[in-house]
Amino acid sequence: EAGVTQSPTHLIKTRGQQATLRCSPISGHTSVYWYQQALGLGLQFLLWYDEGEERNRGNFPPRFSGRQFPNYSSELNVNALELEDSALYLCASSFYMSSYNEQFFGPGTRLTVL
Amino acid sequence: AQTVTQSQPEMSVQEAETVTLSCTYDTSESDYYLFWYKQPPSRQMILVIRQEAYKQQNATENRFSVNFQKAAKSFSLKISDSQLGDAAMYFCAYRSAEGGSEKLVFGKGTKLTVNP
């Protein structure tokens, strides 16, 4: 069974640009979560999508946004990039109605803002 | 808001020995889940073990076990017979059992080195 996949692996942008990160969940999973792993800050929850709807949002500015498509894949968009947005962005998926709703993580996208 | 604290930024252990990683958390909720995740240098985060707060029995998965002390809000991970492949960042995480709050709250991690 294929795991969570993310693309691209690496992304280099300059300040002020926009970045788009993509995530494909495990087949059968309806929920997608985005986390930011910045150096020194640990992992912080960004967004949760389930069945195409945004269900919960972390403490991030509105320039972090995303969506979930009918096939449950997801995009994370970061507008007006700032240097501190440089981080590893992890996507996770789960089947929301399962007993433990275990989240399975992808390998991440390393975003570097110059 | 819930917080998770891992007080050991780095730990090391000799191969075949036992090591314990510490985690404390703060919450006002009575029902929740606790997790230990492992992130090897290749970056893919994988679940090591989970514990439901309403269960008094400590979870065990092969060489990995936890010591869950609900009153003390402590959730340590014990790795027995450490192997070179156990070297990784270990993250303790909390998740509320209340519906609509599925986010994981992570500690800052403990880097485990396994010495041959």
Boltz contact constraints between the chains, C-beta under 6 A:
constraints:
  - contact:
      token1: [A, 42]
      token2: [B, 106]
      max_distance: 6.0
  - contact:
      token1: [A, 42]
      token2: [B, 108]
      max_distance: 6.0
  - contact:
      token1: [A, 43]
      token2: [B, 106]
      max_distance: 6.0
  - contact:
      token1: [A, 45]
      token2: [B, 103]
      max_distance: 6.0
  - contact:
      token1: [A, 48]
      token2: [B, 102]
      max_distance: 6.0
  - contact:
      token1: [A, 56]
      token2: [B, 103]
      max_distance: 6.0
  - contact:
      token1: [A, 105]
      token2: [B, 45]
      max_distance: 6.0
  - contact:
      token1: [A, 107]
      token2: [B, 43]
      max_distance: 6.0
  - contact:
      token1: [A, 107]
      token2: [B, 44]
      max_distance: 6.0
  - contact:
      token1: [A, 108]
      token2: [B, 43]
      max_distance: 6.0
